[in-house]
Amino acid sequence: MRYLTAGESHGPQLTTIIEGVPAGLYLTAEMINDELARRQKGYGRGRRMQIEKDEVEILSGVRHGYTLGGPITLVVQNNDFKHWTKIMGAAPISEEEREEVKRQLTRPRPGHADLNGALKYGHRDMRNVLERSSARETTVRVAAGAVAKVILRELGVHIGGHVLEIGGVKAKRLPYDSIKSLQEITEASPVRCLDEEAGEKMMRAIDEAKENGDSIGGIVEVIAEGMPIGVGSYVHYDRKLEAKLGGAMMSINAFKGAEIGIGFEAAEKPGSQVHDEITWDEQNGYSRRSNNAGGFEGGMTTGMPIVIRGVMKPIPTLYKPLESVDIDTKEPFKASIERSDSCAVPAASVVAESVIAWELAVALLDQFGRDRMDAIKENIQRHKEYSLQF
C-alpha cells in the first residue's frame, strides 16, 4: 500500500492517490472529514484555518461505501485559490502579466525550505518552493492516514495521540482507561493535552509567544494498541517497523526528532531497568511486565502498546522576523511573513497519528495479505491463536 500527494498551498486543490487498499473496506467521506476537521483545530492556529474548511471528495476506488481494490483518489479543494488564480494558475503568462501579478520572491526565510529548494531546482522565484513545502500538504497526508485508521480499526488496532509539551510546559503522565478515553479527553482540550492544568499553562505560553511576535514548539506522543506480535522484521534493516515509524515521524514538516518507548532516557539507565521482562499465562499468552521498549524488540512488535514521540520545532515564520539575504541583490533583509500560526503542535499531533497509522496499516497488509479485508482478518486471527499456543 502506498500513496502520492500533489498540490500547492494556494493551488486549486490537494490530491492524494492511494494504491493497495484491500477490497471490502467500508469507507465514507465523513470518516475522512472527521480527521481533517481535527487537523484544523488547536490553540495557536492562524487565519488560514478560518479560510479553509477542509472536506474530501472520493473520486475513485470506492463504490456504494466499499473499496474496490483499485486506486483511491482523494481531493481537498483550496477555497483560498480564488484569490490566487493569477499568481498560481497553470497557464503560461506574459512578462507584463507576471509583473502585474507579483514580483518574484527572492528573499529566503530562515527555517524554511526556500533557499535549499531554490538551489536544488534552480528556482529564482522561491514561491515555487514554499507553495509545495508548506505544511498545507499534510492535509491530504491526514486524509490518507484516515483511510489507514479505518483499516486498523477493522483489524483490531486502535491509535491515538496527545500533546506532552509546548514551549517548555510539560504535562504530567496521567493514567487513562483506553485509547478511546484518551481521545475523548484530549479532543476536549484546545491543546490536546491529557493534563488539564498543564494545558492551561500551554495556552498562556502560546499567547505570550504571539504577543512577542514569536512561536513555540513542543512534543507529541502517539500510542497504538492491538498490534499482533512479530510484525516487522529482524532479518532486513529496511523492514524494521520501528525504523519506518521513526522515519514517518521525521517526515512531518518541522519535526526534528523521534523516540520510541523511553527513547534517549535509556542512555541514563542500567540494562536491568531498561529491558522488559517476559511473562506468560494461558489467557493472554506472552506479555511484558513493562513497556520501556515502546512495543518493539528487534524491529518487530512485541504485542505491547506502541509508543512513539516526536518533537516539533517552533514555526519558523515570525512576526518578529529573522535576518536573511536576498538571492538577487545579496543584501541583508528581515524575512517576510507568509503565515501567522504561533504554535501548531496540537494540529501536528493529528498529523503524527496519521503517519504512524499509515505505517502500521502497511506493515499489517504486508504480513497478512493485501487483497480482501475478510481474508486479512482471518489471517490475523490465525496468527493470534498460533501466538497463544506457541
C-alpha positions as CSV (number, residue, x, y, z in Angstrom):
1,M,0.0,0.0,0.0
2,R,1.4,3.4,-0.9
3,Y,0.2,6.9,-1.7
4,L,1.3,10.0,-3.5
5,T,0.3,13.6,-2.7
6,A,0.1,16.5,-5.1
7,G,-0.8,20.2,-5.0
8,E,0.4,23.5,-3.7
9,S,-0.6,25.6,-0.7
10,H,-2.5,28.2,-2.7
11,G,-3.2,26.0,-5.7
12,P,-6.7,24.8,-6.8
13,Q,-6.7,21.6,-4.8
14,L,-4.7,19.0,-2.8
15,T,-4.8,15.4,-4.1
16,T,-3.7,12.0,-2.9
17,I,-3.9,8.7,-4.8
18,I,-3.8,5.7,-2.6
19,E,-2.9,2.3,-4.1
20,G,-3.2,-1.0,-2.5
21,V,-6.2,-0.6,-0.1
22,P,-7.9,-4.0,0.2
23,A,-11.3,-4.6,-1.3
24,G,-14.3,-4.7,1.0
25,L,-13.4,-1.9,3.4
26,Y,-16.3,0.2,4.4
27,L,-15.2,3.8,3.8
28,T,-17.0,7.1,3.6
29,A,-16.0,10.8,3.1
30,E,-17.4,11.5,6.6
31,M,-14.8,9.2,8.1
32,I,-12.0,11.1,6.4
33,N,-13.6,14.5,7.1
34,D,-13.6,13.9,10.8
35,E,-9.8,13.6,10.8
36,L,-9.5,16.7,8.5
37,A,-11.5,18.7,11.0
38,R,-9.3,17.5,13.9
39,R,-6.2,18.8,12.0
40,Q,-7.7,22.3,11.6
41,K,-8.4,22.7,15.3
42,G,-5.9,23.6,18.0
43,Y,-5.0,26.6,20.1
44,G,-2.5,28.9,18.3
45,R,-3.6,28.3,14.7
46,G,-3.7,31.2,12.3
47,R,-6.1,32.8,9.8
48,R,-5.7,30.1,7.1
49,M,-7.7,27.7,9.2
50,Q,-10.6,30.2,9.1
51,I,-10.4,30.5,5.4
52,E,-10.4,26.7,4.6
53,K,-13.0,24.2,5.6
54,D,-11.3,21.0,4.5
55,E,-13.6,18.4,3.1
56,V,-12.7,15.5,0.9
57,E,-14.1,14.2,-2.3
58,I,-13.7,10.5,-3.1
59,L,-13.3,10.3,-6.8
60,S,-12.3,6.7,-7.4
61,G,-11.8,3.3,-5.8
62,V,-15.0,3.3,-3.7
63,R,-18.4,2.2,-4.8
64,H,-21.5,2.4,-2.6
65,G,-19.4,2.8,0.5
66,Y,-17.0,-0.1,-0.1
67,T,-13.4,-0.1,-1.5
68,L,-13.0,-1.9,-4.8
69,G,-9.3,-2.8,-4.5
70,G,-8.3,-0.2,-7.1
71,P,-6.5,3.2,-6.6
72,I,-8.5,5.6,-4.4
73,T,-8.4,9.3,-5.4
74,L,-9.0,11.8,-2.6
75,V,-9.3,15.6,-3.3
76,V,-9.5,18.6,-1.0
77,Q,-10.3,21.9,-2.6
78,N,-8.4,25.0,-1.6
79,N,-11.0,27.7,-1.1
80,D,-8.3,30.4,-1.0
81,F,-7.3,29.6,-4.6
82,K,-9.9,32.1,-5.9
83,H,-7.6,34.9,-4.6
84,W,-4.6,33.3,-6.1
85,T,-5.7,32.3,-9.6
86,K,-3.3,34.6,-11.4
87,I,-0.4,34.0,-9.1
88,M,-0.8,30.2,-9.0
89,G,-2.5,29.4,-12.3
90,A,-1.1,26.7,-14.6
91,A,-1.4,28.6,-17.9
92,P,1.5,30.5,-19.3
93,I,1.6,34.3,-18.7
94,S,3.5,37.1,-20.4
95,E,6.3,39.1,-18.7
96,E,3.9,42.0,-18.4
97,E,1.3,39.9,-16.7
98,R,4.0,38.4,-14.5
99,E,4.9,41.9,-13.3
100,E,1.3,42.8,-12.7
101,V,0.6,39.6,-10.7
102,K,3.5,39.8,-8.3
103,R,7.3,40.2,-8.4
104,Q,9.5,37.2,-7.8
105,L,10.2,36.1,-4.2
106,T,13.9,36.3,-3.9
107,R,14.2,36.5,-0.1
108,P,14.5,33.1,1.7
109,R,13.1,32.7,5.2
110,P,15.3,31.1,7.8
111,G,13.9,27.7,8.9
112,H,12.1,27.1,5.7
113,A,12.9,25.1,2.5
114,D,13.1,28.3,0.5
115,L,16.9,28.7,-0.1
116,N,17.8,25.0,-0.3
117,G,14.9,24.2,-2.6
118,A,15.6,27.1,-4.9
119,L,19.2,26.0,-5.2
120,K,18.2,22.3,-5.8
121,Y,15.6,23.0,-8.5
122,G,17.0,26.3,-10.0
123,H,14.0,28.5,-9.0
124,R,14.8,32.2,-8.9
125,D,11.2,32.7,-7.7
126,M,11.1,31.0,-4.4
127,R,7.3,30.9,-4.4
128,N,7.8,27.7,-6.5
129,V,9.4,26.2,-3.4
130,L,7.3,27.5,-0.5
131,E,4.0,26.6,-2.1
132,R,4.9,22.9,-2.1
133,S,7.0,22.7,1.0
134,S,4.2,24.3,3.0
135,A,2.6,22.2,5.8
136,R,-0.7,22.6,3.9
137,E,0.4,19.4,2.2
138,T,-0.2,17.5,5.4
139,T,-4.0,17.9,4.8
140,V,-4.0,15.0,2.3
141,R,-1.5,13.1,4.4
142,V,-4.1,13.2,7.2
143,A,-6.7,12.0,4.6
144,A,-4.5,9.1,3.7
145,G,-3.9,8.4,7.4
146,A,-7.7,8.5,8.0
147,V,-8.0,5.6,5.5
148,A,-5.2,3.7,7.3
149,K,-7.1,4.3,10.7
150,V,-10.2,2.7,9.2
151,I,-8.1,-0.3,8.2
152,L,-6.5,-0.6,11.6
153,R,-9.9,-0.4,13.4
154,E,-11.2,-3.2,11.3
155,L,-8.2,-5.3,12.2
156,G,-8.4,-4.6,15.9
157,V,-5.8,-1.9,16.3
158,H,-6.6,1.5,17.9
159,I,-4.5,4.6,17.7
160,G,-4.5,7.9,19.5
161,G,-2.2,10.9,20.1
162,H,-1.8,13.7,22.6
163,V,0.5,16.7,23.4
164,L,3.1,16.2,26.1
165,E,4.9,19.6,25.9
166,I,4.5,23.0,24.4
167,G,7.1,25.8,24.9
168,G,8.7,24.1,27.8
169,V,5.5,23.4,29.7
170,K,5.4,19.7,30.4
171,A,2.3,17.6,31.1
172,K,2.1,15.1,33.9
173,R,2.0,11.4,32.9
174,L,-1.7,10.8,33.8
175,P,-3.4,7.4,33.5
176,Y,-6.2,6.7,31.0
177,D,-8.5,3.7,30.6
178,S,-8.2,3.2,26.9
179,I,-7.3,4.8,23.6
180,K,-10.9,5.9,23.3
181,S,-10.9,7.6,26.6
182,L,-7.6,9.3,25.9
183,Q,-9.0,10.7,22.7
184,E,-12.2,11.9,24.3
185,I,-10.3,13.8,27.0
186,T,-7.7,15.3,24.6
187,E,-10.2,16.3,22.0
188,A,-11.9,18.4,24.6
189,S,-8.6,20.2,25.2
190,P,-7.7,23.2,22.9
191,V,-4.1,22.0,23.1
192,R,-4.9,18.2,23.0
193,C,-3.3,17.7,26.4
194,L,-4.4,15.0,28.9
195,D,-3.2,17.2,31.8
196,E,-5.8,20.0,32.2
197,E,-3.6,22.1,34.4
198,A,-0.6,21.9,32.0
199,G,-3.0,22.6,29.1
200,E,-3.9,26.0,30.7
201,K,-0.2,26.8,31.1
202,M,0.4,25.8,27.5
203,M,-2.2,28.2,26.2
204,R,-0.7,31.0,28.2
205,A,2.7,30.2,26.7
206,I,1.2,30.3,23.2
207,D,-0.5,33.7,24.0
208,E,2.8,35.1,25.3
209,A,4.7,33.9,22.2
210,K,2.1,35.5,20.0
211,E,2.3,38.8,21.9
212,N,6.0,38.8,21.5
213,G,5.8,38.1,17.7
214,D,7.4,34.7,18.4
215,S,6.5,31.0,18.0
216,I,6.9,27.9,20.1
217,G,7.2,24.1,19.5
218,G,6.6,21.0,21.6
219,I,6.4,17.2,21.8
220,V,3.6,14.9,20.7
221,E,3.1,11.3,21.6
222,V,1.2,8.6,19.5
223,I,0.1,5.3,21.1
224,A,-1.3,2.3,19.2
225,E,-2.8,-0.8,20.9
226,G,-3.7,-4.1,19.5
227,M,-0.8,-4.8,17.1
228,P,-0.1,-8.6,16.9
229,I,3.3,-9.9,18.0
230,G,6.0,-10.2,15.3
231,V,5.0,-7.5,12.8
232,G,8.1,-6.1,11.1
233,S,11.4,-7.9,10.7
234,Y,14.8,-8.6,12.3
235,V,16.1,-10.0,9.1
236,H,16.3,-6.9,6.8
237,Y,17.3,-3.5,8.1
238,D,14.8,-1.8,5.7
239,R,11.9,-3.8,7.0
240,K,12.3,-2.9,10.7
241,L,9.0,-1.4,11.6
242,E,10.2,0.9,14.4
243,A,12.7,2.4,11.8
244,K,9.8,3.0,9.5
245,L,7.8,4.7,12.3
246,G,10.8,6.9,13.2
247,G,11.1,7.9,9.5
248,A,7.4,8.7,9.2
249,M,7.5,10.9,12.3
250,M,10.6,12.8,11.0
251,S,8.9,13.3,7.6
252,I,6.3,15.7,9.1
253,N,7.1,19.4,8.5
254,A,9.1,21.0,11.3
255,F,9.7,17.7,13.2
256,K,13.3,17.4,14.3
257,G,13.4,14.2,16.4
258,A,11.6,11.0,17.3
259,E,12.0,8.4,20.1
260,I,10.3,5.1,20.8
261,G,9.5,3.9,24.3
262,I,11.7,5.5,26.9
263,G,14.0,6.6,24.0
264,F,17.0,8.6,24.9
265,E,16.3,8.0,28.6
266,A,17.7,4.5,28.1
267,A,21.2,6.0,27.9
268,E,20.9,7.1,31.5
269,K,19.8,3.7,33.0
270,P,21.4,0.3,33.5
271,G,20.1,-2.6,31.4
272,S,18.2,-4.1,34.4
273,Q,16.0,-1.0,34.5
274,V,15.5,-0.9,30.7
275,H,14.7,-4.3,29.3
276,D,11.1,-5.5,29.6
277,E,10.7,-8.9,31.4
278,I,8.6,-11.5,29.6
279,T,5.6,-13.2,31.2
280,W,3.1,-15.8,30.0
281,D,-0.4,-17.0,31.0
282,E,-3.0,-19.2,29.4
283,Q,-5.5,-16.4,28.7
284,N,-3.1,-13.8,27.3
285,G,-0.1,-15.7,26.2
286,Y,3.1,-13.8,26.1
287,S,3.3,-10.3,27.6
288,R,5.8,-7.9,29.3
289,R,6.0,-6.6,32.9
290,S,6.9,-3.1,31.5
291,N,7.0,-1.3,28.2
292,N,10.2,0.6,28.1
293,A,10.8,-0.6,24.6
294,G,7.6,1.1,23.4
295,G,6.2,-2.1,21.8
296,F,9.3,-3.1,19.8
297,E,12.2,-5.5,20.0
298,G,14.5,-6.3,17.1
299,G,12.5,-4.2,14.7
300,M,9.3,-6.2,15.4
301,T,6.2,-5.6,17.5
302,T,6.0,-7.3,21.0
303,G,2.3,-7.1,21.3
304,M,2.6,-4.3,23.9
305,P,1.3,-0.8,23.1
306,I,3.4,1.1,20.5
307,V,4.6,4.4,22.0
308,I,6.4,7.0,19.8
309,R,7.1,10.6,20.4
310,G,8.1,13.4,18.0
311,V,9.5,16.9,18.7
312,M,8.3,19.8,16.6
313,K,10.4,22.9,16.3
314,P,8.8,26.4,16.6
315,I,7.2,27.6,13.4
316,P,10.0,29.5,11.6
317,T,7.9,32.4,10.2
318,L,7.6,35.1,12.9
319,Y,6.0,38.4,13.3
320,K,9.5,39.2,14.8
321,P,11.3,38.4,11.5
322,L,14.8,36.9,11.4
323,E,17.6,38.2,9.1
324,S,18.3,36.6,5.7
325,V,19.9,37.6,2.4
326,D,18.2,38.5,-0.9
327,I,19.4,36.0,-3.5
328,D,19.4,38.7,-6.3
329,T,21.0,41.6,-4.5
330,K,22.8,39.7,-1.8
331,E,21.7,42.4,0.6
332,P,20.5,41.5,4.1
333,F,16.8,41.9,5.0
334,K,14.2,41.0,7.6
335,A,12.4,37.8,6.5
336,S,8.8,38.3,5.3
337,I,5.7,36.7,6.9
338,E,3.8,34.0,4.9
339,R,1.6,32.7,7.8
340,S,0.6,33.5,11.3
341,D,0.4,30.4,13.5
342,S,2.2,30.9,16.7
343,C,2.0,27.2,17.6
344,A,0.9,24.2,15.5
345,V,1.8,21.4,17.9
346,P,-1.9,20.4,18.7
347,A,-2.6,20.1,15.0
348,A,0.8,18.3,14.4
349,S,-0.4,15.7,16.9
350,V,-3.2,14.7,14.5
351,V,-0.7,14.6,11.6
352,A,1.6,12.3,13.7
353,E,-1.3,9.9,14.4
354,S,-1.9,9.8,10.6
355,V,1.6,9.0,9.5
356,I,2.1,6.4,12.2
357,A,-1.3,4.8,11.4
358,W,-0.2,4.6,7.8
359,E,3.0,2.7,8.5
360,L,1.2,0.3,10.9
361,A,-1.5,-0.5,8.3
362,V,1.1,-1.0,5.6
363,A,3.0,-3.4,7.8
364,L,-0.1,-5.4,8.7
365,L,-1.1,-5.8,5.0
366,D,2.5,-6.7,4.0
367,Q,2.4,-9.6,6.5
368,F,-1.2,-10.8,6.5
369,G,-2.5,-10.1,3.0
370,R,-3.4,-7.3,0.7
371,D,-6.4,-8.1,-1.4
372,R,-9.5,-8.7,0.8
373,M,-10.4,-7.4,4.2
374,D,-12.1,-10.6,5.2
375,A,-9.1,-12.8,4.3
376,I,-6.7,-10.4,6.1
377,K,-8.9,-10.6,9.3
378,E,-8.8,-14.4,9.2
379,N,-5.0,-14.5,8.8
380,I,-4.5,-12.2,11.8
381,Q,-6.8,-14.3,13.9
382,R,-4.9,-17.4,13.0
383,H,-1.7,-15.7,13.9
384,K,-3.0,-14.6,17.3
385,E,-4.2,-18.2,18.0
386,Y,-0.8,-19.5,17.0
387,S,0.9,-17.0,19.3
388,L,-1.2,-18.1,22.2
389,Q,-0.2,-21.8,21.6
390,F,3.5,-21.1,20.8
